C-alpha cells in the first residue's frame, strides 16, 4: 500500500490547457487535425482523378463522341460522388473551423508566429475544401442527369423509369445539401482567417522582417 501511494504521488495528473499544449510545439509544426484534413483532401483528389481517367478511357478505350457513350461514361465516372463523400469533406471543414477557433483564442503563452502560420495553413486548406465542395456539387448534378438519360435511353425521353430518376435526383440532392452547407462554412473560415491575418498577421511579419 505504501508503494502504491508513492507511485500515485509521483504521477502528474494535471491536465494541460490547450494553450500550454500549443506552446510546447515548434512554431508552425503540423498538428494531427491538420494532417487529417490533408489526408481527406488527398483521398478526394485521388478519387476525382480515378473517375476522370475512367470517364476518358471508358470501357478500356478512348471515349468517342457518341452521346450514349458519353452519358454512360459520366454516370460511372462520378459514382464515387455521394452524400458520404460530401459528409467526409464537411467533417474536414469542421476540423478547420475548430482549429481556427483554437488558434485565434490561444493562450498568451503561444508564440504569435505559430498562430499566424497555422491560420495561414487553415486558410489554404479551407480554400481547397471549397474547390472540393464545388466539384461535388457539379459532379452529383452531372451524375443525376446522366443516370436519368441512360435509364431512359435517349435525352429526349425522360418518362420511362421514374423510380430510377427519383433515386438519382434524391441522391444528388443529398450530396448537394451537405456540399452547399460545407462550401458556406469553408468560405466563412477563409474570410475570417483573411481578416485575422490582415489585422494581426501582416504587421507581425513586417516586425519580424525588420
Secondary structure as a PSIPRED ss2 file (coil, helix, strand):
# PSIPRED VFORMAT (PSIPRED V4.0)

   1 X C   1.000  0.000  0.000
   2 X H   0.000  1.000  0.000
   3 X H   0.000  1.000  0.000
   4 X H   0.000  1.000  0.000
   5 X H   0.000  1.000  0.000
   6 X H   0.000  1.000  0.000
   7 X H   0.000  1.000  0.000
   8 X H   0.000  1.000  0.000
   9 X H   0.000  1.000  0.000
  10 X H   0.000  1.000  0.000
  11 X C   1.000  0.000  0.000
  12 X C   1.000  0.000  0.000
  13 X C   1.000  0.000  0.000
  14 X C   1.000  0.000  0.000
  15 X C   1.000  0.000  0.000
  16 X C   1.000  0.000  0.000
  17 X C   1.000  0.000  0.000
  18 X H   0.000  1.000  0.000
  19 X H   0.000  1.000  0.000
  20 X H   0.000  1.000  0.000
  21 X H   0.000  1.000  0.000
  22 X H   0.000  1.000  0.000
  23 X H   0.000  1.000  0.000
  24 X H   0.000  1.000  0.000
  25 X C   1.000  0.000  0.000
  26 X C   1.000  0.000  0.000
  27 X C   1.000  0.000  0.000
  28 X C   1.000  0.000  0.000
  29 X C   1.000  0.000  0.000
  30 X C   1.000  0.000  0.000
  31 X C   1.000  0.000  0.000
  32 X H   0.000  1.000  0.000
  33 X H   0.000  1.000  0.000
  34 X H   0.000  1.000  0.000
  35 X H   0.000  1.000  0.000
  36 X H   0.000  1.000  0.000
  37 X H   0.000  1.000  0.000
  38 X H   0.000  1.000  0.000
  39 X H   0.000  1.000  0.000
  40 X H   0.000  1.000  0.000
  41 X H   0.000  1.000  0.000
  42 X H   0.000  1.000  0.000
  43 X H   0.000  1.000  0.000
  44 X H   0.000  1.000  0.000
  45 X H   0.000  1.000  0.000
  46 X H   0.000  1.000  0.000
  47 X H   0.000  1.000  0.000
  48 X H   0.000  1.000  0.000
  49 X H   0.000  1.000  0.000
  50 X H   0.000  1.000  0.000
  51 X H   0.000  1.000  0.000
  52 X H   0.000  1.000  0.000
  53 X H   0.000  1.000  0.000
  54 X H   0.000  1.000  0.000
  55 X H   0.000  1.000  0.000
  56 X H   0.000  1.000  0.000
  57 X C   1.000  0.000  0.000
  58 X H   0.000  1.000  0.000
  59 X H   0.000  1.000  0.000
  60 X H   0.000  1.000  0.000
  61 X C   1.000  0.000  0.000
  62 X C   1.000  0.000  0.000
  63 X C   1.000  0.000  0.000
  64 X C   1.000  0.000  0.000
  65 X C   1.000  0.000  0.000
  66 X C   1.000  0.000  0.000
  67 X H   0.000  1.000  0.000
  68 X H   0.000  1.000  0.000
  69 X H   0.000  1.000  0.000
  70 X H   0.000  1.000  0.000
  71 X H   0.000  1.000  0.000
  72 X H   0.000  1.000  0.000
  73 X H   0.000  1.000  0.000
  74 X H   0.000  1.000  0.000
  75 X H   0.000  1.000  0.000
  76 X H   0.000  1.000  0.000
  77 X H   0.000  1.000  0.000
  78 X C   1.000  0.000  0.000
  79 X C   1.000  0.000  0.000
  80 X C   1.000  0.000  0.000
  81 X C   1.000  0.000  0.000
  82 X C   1.000  0.000  0.000
  83 X H   0.000  1.000  0.000
  84 X H   0.000  1.000  0.000
  85 X H   0.000  1.000  0.000
  86 X H   0.000  1.000  0.000
  87 X H   0.000  1.000  0.000
  88 X H   0.000  1.000  0.000
  89 X H   0.000  1.000  0.000
  90 X H   0.000  1.000  0.000
  91 X H   0.000  1.000  0.000
  92 X H   0.000  1.000  0.000
  93 X H   0.000  1.000  0.000
  94 X H   0.000  1.000  0.000
  95 X H   0.000  1.000  0.000
  96 X H   0.000  1.000  0.000
  97 X H   0.000  1.000  0.000
  98 X H   0.000  1.000  0.000
  99 X H   0.000  1.000  0.000
 100 X H   0.000  1.000  0.000
 101 X H   0.000  1.000  0.000
 102 X H   0.000  1.000  0.000
 103 X H   0.000  1.000  0.000
 104 X H   0.000  1.000  0.000
 105 X C   1.000  0.000  0.000
 106 X C   1.000  0.000  0.000
 107 X C   1.000  0.000  0.000
 108 X C   1.000  0.000  0.000
 109 X C   1.000  0.000  0.000
 110 X C   1.000  0.000  0.000
 111 X C   1.000  0.000  0.000
 112 X H   0.000  1.000  0.000
 113 X H   0.000  1.000  0.000
 114 X H   0.000  1.000  0.000
 115 X H   0.000  1.000  0.000
 116 X H   0.000  1.000  0.000
 117 X H   0.000  1.000  0.000
 118 X H   0.000  1.000  0.000
 119 X H   0.000  1.000  0.000
 120 X H   0.000  1.000  0.000
 121 X H   0.000  1.000  0.000
 122 X H   0.000  1.000  0.000
 123 X H   0.000  1.000  0.000
 124 X H   0.000  1.000  0.000
 125 X H   0.000  1.000  0.000
 126 X H   0.000  1.000  0.000
 127 X H   0.000  1.000  0.000
 128 X H   0.000  1.000  0.000
 129 X H   0.000  1.000  0.000
 130 X H   0.000  1.000  0.000
 131 X H   0.000  1.000  0.000
 132 X H   0.000  1.000  0.000
 133 X H   0.000  1.000  0.000
 134 X H   0.000  1.000  0.000
 135 X H   0.000  1.000  0.000
 136 X H   0.000  1.000  0.000
 137 X H   0.000  1.000  0.000
 138 X H   0.000  1.000  0.000
 139 X H   0.000  1.000  0.000
 140 X H   0.000  1.000  0.000
 141 X H   0.000  1.000  0.000
 142 X H   0.000  1.000  0.000
 143 X H   0.000  1.000  0.000
 144 X H   0.000  1.000  0.000
 145 X H   0.000  1.000  0.000
 146 X H   0.000  1.000  0.000
 147 X H   0.000  1.000  0.000
 148 X H   0.000  1.000  0.000
 149 X H   0.000  1.000  0.000
 150 X H   0.000  1.000  0.000
 151 X H   0.000  1.000  0.000
 152 X H   0.000  1.000  0.000
 153 X C   1.000  0.000  0.000
 154 X E   0.000  0.000  1.000
 155 X C   1.000  0.000  0.000
 156 X C   1.000  0.000  0.000
 157 X E   0.000  0.000  1.000
 158 X C   1.000  0.000  0.000
 159 X C   1.000  0.000  0.000
 160 X C   1.000  0.000  0.000
 161 X C   1.000  0.000  0.000
 162 X H   0.000  1.000  0.000
 163 X H   0.000  1.000  0.000
 164 X H   0.000  1.000  0.000
 165 X H   0.000  1.000  0.000
 166 X H   0.000  1.000  0.000
 167 X H   0.000  1.000  0.000
 168 X H   0.000  1.000  0.000
 169 X H   0.000  1.000  0.000
 170 X H   0.000  1.000  0.000
 171 X H   0.000  1.000  0.000
 172 X H   0.000  1.000  0.000
 173 X H   0.000  1.000  0.000
 174 X H   0.000  1.000  0.000
 175 X H   0.000  1.000  0.000
 176 X H   0.000  1.000  0.000
 177 X H   0.000  1.000  0.000
 178 X H   0.000  1.000  0.000
 179 X H   0.000  1.000  0.000
 180 X H   0.000  1.000  0.000
 181 X H   0.000  1.000  0.000
 182 X H   0.000  1.000  0.000
 183 X H   0.000  1.000  0.000
 184 X H   0.000  1.000  0.000
 185 X H   0.000  1.000  0.000
 186 X H   0.000  1.000  0.000
 187 X H   0.000  1.000  0.000
 188 X H   0.000  1.000  0.000
 189 X H   0.000  1.000  0.000
 190 X H   0.000  1.000  0.000
 191 X H   0.000  1.000  0.000
 192 X H   0.000  1.000  0.000
 193 X H   0.000  1.000  0.000
 194 X H   0.000  1.000  0.000
 195 X H   0.000  1.000  0.000
 196 X H   0.000  1.000  0.000
 197 X H   0.000  1.000  0.000
 198 X H   0.000  1.000  0.000
 199 X H   0.000  1.000  0.000
 200 X H   0.000  1.000  0.000
 201 X H   0.000  1.000  0.000
 202 X H   0.000  1.000  0.000
 203 X H   0.000  1.000  0.000
 204 X H   0.000  1.000  0.000
 205 X H   0.000  1.000  0.000
 206 X H   0.000  1.000  0.000
 207 X H   0.000  1.000  0.000
 208 X H   0.000  1.000  0.000
 209 X H   0.000  1.000  0.000
 210 X C   1.000  0.000  0.000
